Amino acid sequence: MAFIVKKNIHDKEYYYLNENKRVDGKVKTKTLAYLGKNKKEAERKAKEILTNKKKQPDQKILKALELEEKTTEKPTEISIEELAAFCKRKGFVYQSGEIYGGFAGFWDFGHLGTELKNNIKKEWWKFHVLQREDIVGIDGSIITHPKIWEASGHADSFIDVLVVDKKTKEKFKVDRFEAEKYKGDQRFEVKGEFSPMFTINVGPIISDSIKSYLRPETAQLIFSNFKAVYENARLKLPCGIAQIGKAFRNEIAPRDFLFRAREFEQMEIEYFIKKGIKCPYDIPDKEVLVYSAEAQEQNKEPVVMKIKHALEKGMIKKDWHAYWLATELRWFLELGASRDNFRIRQHLKNELSHYSSDTWDLEYKFPFGWKELEGIADRGNFDLSQHEKFSGKDLKVFDEESKEKILPEVICEPSLGIERAFLVFMLDSYYYNKGRENIVLRMHPKLAPVKAAVFPIVKGPKFEKIAEKIVKDLKQEFNVLYDKSGSIGRRYARNDEIGTPFCITIDGDSLKNEDVTVRNRDTKKQIRVKIIELKDILRKLIENEIKFEKAGKLFS
Ligand code: ATP
């Protein structure tokens, strides 16, 4: 029997058409359709659906559900605390040392979070290193020669200022340039300057040990290895060196879940050029909110425009900066992030780091406001010349074109924290689906922690044997999950919530036809695919090389 139910979700009313059915002696409720937010309208729709149901049983219901899928076009807005709770519940991220009360600023990644993080790194490396001819990668040590940090200026100038809000007792960090504004305000107390560098004694006998640091950024390892890598990899300017690895900062106030951690990972590129050389690459055709330093100084709003037009209008001064900003944005968008949540913002003069003549940040609209996601600084030849000075070594390289030795400049340093990228991909794929009454994590298949889930739909050894064989085969290449417990609806819901893009079922027809059904997480459409072709088709679907509807015989 069908009936209308009202649900209150986030203080809003939603109406659904449900039906009770007796299955194996038990009464089970199934949602037939979403009816909207208005009671009268819901009654009218329900009547229509039930009349049509008599004529054409499943088609109309499917259409209604499909329509519902299409209406949820934007991710559901959630707070950072809600996201943290979700990540914990599903096995993405845990507070480190939680059984001892937690350890502020440190996070452990669970079985799904680790997969997602690895996939982010894999996609970043593919896009920035493997698919390019001008960039190679390195993996430097975490504890480094202390001189490196003297040369880079970190030992002396990498300083955070601690400010306390006297009213709320909240502690937070500001940069030196911002400290002045708090000094003049009664409400705040500027507590002093602190170095965010973690010190460490190298050598077991403390009195004989050398004081060093856990690296606060990966970049300096690229500079200190620059000449060796340039020569051994036979690089030619313009070229880049990339690195992914841990960085540590003793943050004054770690907060906002993964956003500000004390241990995190960076994905960085130092891109070297001969001074004055034009960017030979096409600037990706990307449109985004652009916020120049001038607009900020004049209290104007950012404007939406193509990054290449911002270059033409002189808002972005250098073609290289426009190229790297658009390239970095492209990486995020191609992996499914939502363009509306991004903007590029130029640093104000007093905000620039000691080494940079111009810096633009790629910012993201986090639940707690617009914040830096990735910094893209023009560092000039500051670092290489400092390392020349402190090491006494010649770090110049031979330039084929001018036949002379030159010290290259870093025209751009795209520097992205993996944890912040992790938040972006989680937030932009988090959809509460009213029709299904569960969260659907609409993550790009390349990033999804589990690529496919396999369910035998009918109980019995014959079906389970096929399912197990499929799982074994797919597991050679993909992270695949085998799930044979609970109702089929529960199994789909469990996988929707962790972002599994494809669910494979073995049903009655599989035995005679040697095929399976594959369900698309986002549209719920299903196709039948021959078992022998499954691995190949799954690979193509993940890589976006084939449309779902064309990958097999569409049946619902
Ligand atoms: P913020 O102003 O937010 O402290 P920053 O300007 O000091 O950042 P950079 O030194 O430019 O950061 O570091 C490059 C990137 O490393 C940042 O854009 C961010 O993605 C990441 N990052 C920096 N600090 C942290 C942190 N404490 N936790 C997580 N990621 C971080």
Boltz pocket constraint, residues with backbone or C-beta under 6 A from the ligand:
constraints:
  - pocket:
      binder: B
      contacts: [[A, 217], [A, 249], [A, 251], [A, 258], [A, 259], [A, 260], [A, 261], [A, 262], [A, 263], [A, 264], [A, 265], [A, 266], [A, 372], [A, 373], [A, 374], [A, 375], [A, 415], [A, 416], [A, 417], [A, 418], [A, 419], [A, 420]]
      max_distance: 6.0
